[in-house]
Amino acid sequence: MIGLSIYPERSTFEDDKAYLDLAHKYGYKRIFTSLLQINGDKEEVMKGFKKVIDYANSLGMEVMIDIAPHLFKQLGISYDELGFFHEMGAYGIRLDVGFTGAEEARMTRNPYGLKIEINMSAGTKYVDQIMAHSPRTDNLIGSHNFYPMEYSGLDYDFFVYCSNQYRAHNIRTAAFVNAPSATFGPWPTADGLCSLEIHRELPIATQVKHLLLTGLIDDILIGNAYASEADLKAMAEAYNAPHPTVKVKLNENVTDVERKVLFGQVHSYRGDRSSYMLRSTMTRIIYAGEDFPAHDTRDITRGDVIIPNKEFGHYNGEMQIALKEMKNKGRINIVGRVTDDELFLLDFLRPWSTFKLAEDK
């Protein structure tokens, strides 16, 4: 699923309602909100949050509420009795900081069917401790933290390490992306709100594509509010696309038939891979009768989108993407280049996988 975040204590019901309506239009289903910054009692919290949660529920959305152990004491409730969150209309609660594992397992057996979402970003054996206490696994899910401070987000290798712990137990996973158009989160600092630091300055669609290509994340949520309609649409399209799409900036001299080679079909990454290039070989068969005169035949750099020309015999018309620098003997046309912000996605395309190219204008 795709989702977003709302912060009722920093907004108005009218603004939240309009945002939820817009998100519903594009198929958003999950909602994140946080009680971590709340200082009031149960009545104040209920009053401030229930109205917007009820509205989200009326749209068929699932609202997760972020809490920590100290809030149980502050609100006068027990982890053995979660009726307060049920009355609020929550789909579940997210434990920003956990207990010992035994408490979490007991919470998954609550009579309300509330989901218990645990923090995936700790890097400890926390999830193993919970699993050792026999939780009800269909009520146990996980999500990574988001990080409002620049340079504080997760390192990619650490993200993989943590995510694999949850994948090993078949636990549903989630992570946050940053909407460049959004302006605030739960805290005063707001340098964007994403789980992975490498995502902070990227377009939202690129962030989504990357998370999907890792194969580690099920649900993706926008951490900050309010994302523009353009960002909401771009994220929904990237998440729901049947094939991952890589953006390409075309050279001026690209021919009409070369455009067809690039954008006219779904590409398949040839399985007997080369370390120098990604090959989509069917295009040389589809366009075997077309003419590919030589042009733009400089030496090749990583990220160049290339098509062998008529000087290259039966390879004529094959779509390739350079993974390393290569000498060019005049037999290969450089027709474009993967955009700088998506160049790293080439490392996540796998042999035999399908993908599409999209023109970056």
Solvent accessible surface area in square Angstrom, and as a share of the most:
residue,aa,sasa,rsa
1,M,67,0.30
2,I,5,0.02
3,G,0,0.00
4,L,0,0.00
5,S,0,0.00
6,I,0,0.00
7,Y,1,0.00
8,P,19,0.12
9,E,70,0.31
10,R,107,0.39
11,S,29,0.19
12,T,69,0.40
13,F,53,0.22
14,E,117,0.53
15,D,72,0.38
16,D,1,0.00
17,K,73,0.31
18,A,62,0.48
19,Y,10,0.04
20,L,0,0.00
21,D,53,0.28
22,L,48,0.24
23,A,0,0.00
24,H,81,0.36
25,K,134,0.57
26,Y,45,0.17
27,G,37,0.36
28,Y,0,0.00
29,K,81,0.35
30,R,4,0.01
31,I,0,0.00
32,F,6,0.02
33,T,0,0.00
34,S,3,0.02
35,L,1,0.00
36,L,37,0.19
37,Q,34,0.15
38,I,23,0.11
39,N,143,0.73
40,G,19,0.19
41,D,72,0.37
42,K,70,0.30
43,E,121,0.54
44,E,109,0.49
45,V,3,0.02
46,M,40,0.18
47,K,174,0.74
48,G,43,0.41
49,F,4,0.02
50,K,70,0.30
51,K,121,0.51
52,V,4,0.02
53,I,0,0.00
54,D,60,0.31
55,Y,48,0.18
56,A,0,0.00
57,N,59,0.30
58,S,83,0.54
59,L,33,0.16
60,G,49,0.47
61,M,6,0.03
62,E,36,0.16
63,V,0,0.00
64,M,0,0.00
65,I,0,0.00
66,D,6,0.03
67,I,1,0.00
68,A,6,0.05
69,P,40,0.25
70,H,107,0.48
71,L,2,0.01
72,F,12,0.05
73,K,179,0.76
74,Q,69,0.31
75,L,5,0.03
76,G,60,0.58
77,I,28,0.14
78,S,52,0.34
79,Y,59,0.23
80,D,86,0.44
81,E,88,0.40
82,L,1,0.01
83,G,8,0.08
84,F,18,0.08
85,F,1,0.00
86,H,90,0.40
87,E,106,0.48
88,M,0,0.00
89,G,19,0.18
90,A,9,0.07
91,Y,58,0.22
92,G,0,0.00
93,I,0,0.00
94,R,5,0.02
95,L,0,0.00
96,D,34,0.18
97,V,85,0.49
98,G,25,0.24
99,F,51,0.21
100,T,87,0.51
101,G,0,0.00
102,A,28,0.22
103,E,26,0.12
104,E,0,0.00
105,A,4,0.03
106,R,122,0.45
107,M,2,0.01
108,T,0,0.00
109,R,143,0.52
110,N,13,0.07
111,P,115,0.72
112,Y,75,0.28
113,G,36,0.35
114,L,4,0.02
115,K,36,0.15
116,I,0,0.00
117,E,2,0.01
118,I,0,0.00
119,N,18,0.09
120,M,1,0.01
121,S,11,0.07
122,A,56,0.43
123,G,22,0.21
124,T,78,0.45
125,K,120,0.51
126,Y,32,0.12
127,V,1,0.00
128,D,56,0.29
129,Q,92,0.41
130,I,0,0.00
131,M,48,0.22
132,A,78,0.61
133,H,87,0.39
134,S,74,0.48
135,P,10,0.07
136,R,113,0.41
137,T,76,0.44
138,D,83,0.43
139,N,4,0.02
140,L,3,0.01
141,I,6,0.03
142,G,1,0.01
143,S,2,0.01
144,H,0,0.00
145,N,33,0.17
146,F,29,0.12
147,Y,41,0.16
148,P,28,0.18
149,M,119,0.53
150,E,72,0.32
151,Y,178,0.68
152,S,37,0.24
153,G,13,0.13
154,L,14,0.07
155,D,91,0.47
156,Y,52,0.20
157,D,104,0.54
158,F,71,0.30
159,F,0,0.00
160,V,39,0.22
161,Y,103,0.39
162,C,0,0.00
163,S,0,0.00
164,N,71,0.37
165,Q,25,0.11
166,Y,5,0.02
167,R,75,0.27
168,A,82,0.64
169,H,58,0.26
170,N,141,0.72
171,I,6,0.03
172,R,62,0.23
173,T,0,0.00
174,A,0,0.00
175,A,0,0.00
176,F,4,0.02
177,V,0,0.00
178,N,9,0.05
179,A,1,0.00
180,P,80,0.50
181,S,48,0.31
182,A,12,0.10
183,T,106,0.62
184,F,33,0.14
185,G,1,0.01
186,P,7,0.05
187,W,98,0.34
188,P,126,0.79
189,T,67,0.39
190,A,41,0.32
191,D,67,0.35
192,G,11,0.11
193,L,1,0.00
194,C,0,0.00
195,S,1,0.01
196,L,1,0.00
197,E,37,0.17
198,I,87,0.44
199,H,0,0.00
200,R,9,0.03
201,E,148,0.66
202,L,27,0.13
203,P,51,0.32
204,I,3,0.02
205,A,23,0.18
206,T,1,0.00
207,Q,0,0.00
208,V,0,0.00
209,K,20,0.08
210,H,0,0.00
211,L,1,0.00
212,L,63,0.32
213,L,40,0.20
214,T,24,0.14
215,G,49,0.47
216,L,17,0.08
217,I,9,0.05
218,D,49,0.25
219,D,4,0.02
220,I,0,0.00
221,L,3,0.01
222,I,0,0.00
223,G,0,0.00
224,N,5,0.02
225,A,0,0.00
226,Y,59,0.23
227,A,4,0.03
228,S,45,0.29
229,E,71,0.32
230,A,74,0.58
231,D,21,0.11
232,L,0,0.00
233,K,93,0.40
234,A,32,0.24
235,M,0,0.00
236,A,6,0.05
237,E,99,0.44
238,A,14,0.11
239,Y,47,0.18
240,N,99,0.51
241,A,41,0.32
242,P,121,0.76
243,H,47,0.21
244,P,41,0.26
245,T,33,0.19
246,V,1,0.01
247,K,41,0.18
248,V,0,0.00
249,K,106,0.45
250,L,25,0.13
251,N,46,0.23
252,E,178,0.80
253,N,90,0.46
254,V,20,0.12
255,T,43,0.25
256,D,111,0.58
257,V,19,0.11
258,E,1,0.00
259,R,94,0.34
260,K,107,0.45
261,V,0,0.00
262,L,0,0.00
263,F,57,0.24
264,G,52,0.50
265,Q,37,0.16
266,V,63,0.36
267,H,1,0.00
268,S,49,0.31
269,Y,3,0.01
270,R,73,0.27
271,G,15,0.14
272,D,93,0.48
273,R,135,0.49
274,S,38,0.25
275,S,63,0.41
276,Y,104,0.40
277,M,36,0.16
278,L,1,0.00
279,R,43,0.16
280,S,3,0.02
281,T,28,0.17
282,M,109,0.49
283,T,1,0.00
284,R,50,0.18
285,I,109,0.55
286,I,94,0.47
287,Y,25,0.10
288,A,70,0.54
289,G,84,0.81
290,E,78,0.35
291,D,89,0.46
292,F,1,0.00
293,P,55,0.35
294,A,51,0.39
295,H,36,0.16
296,D,52,0.27
297,T,47,0.27
298,R,126,0.46
299,D,69,0.36
300,I,2,0.01
301,T,56,0.32
302,R,71,0.26
303,G,0,0.00
304,D,0,0.00
305,V,0,0.00
306,I,0,0.00
307,I,0,0.00
308,P,0,0.00
309,N,0,0.00
310,K,113,0.48
311,E,103,0.46
312,F,48,0.20
313,G,50,0.48
314,H,126,0.56
315,Y,76,0.29
316,N,23,0.12
317,G,0,0.00
318,E,0,0.00
319,M,0,0.00
320,Q,8,0.04
321,I,0,0.00
322,A,0,0.00
323,L,19,0.09
324,K,94,0.40
325,E,130,0.58
326,M,31,0.14
327,K,165,0.70
328,N,19,0.10
329,K,164,0.70
330,G,24,0.24
331,R,86,0.31
332,I,17,0.09
333,N,0,0.00
334,I,1,0.00
335,V,0,0.00
336,G,1,0.01
337,R,79,0.29
338,V,0,0.00
339,T,19,0.11
340,D,121,0.62
341,D,40,0.21
342,E,0,0.00
343,L,36,0.18
344,F,52,0.22
345,L,1,0.00
346,L,7,0.03
347,D,84,0.44
348,F,27,0.11
349,L,3,0.02
350,R,126,0.46
351,P,36,0.22
352,W,190,0.67
353,S,35,0.23
354,T,55,0.32
355,F,0,0.00
356,K,76,0.32
357,L,9,0.04
358,A,37,0.29
359,E,54,0.24
360,D,44,0.23
361,K,196,0.83
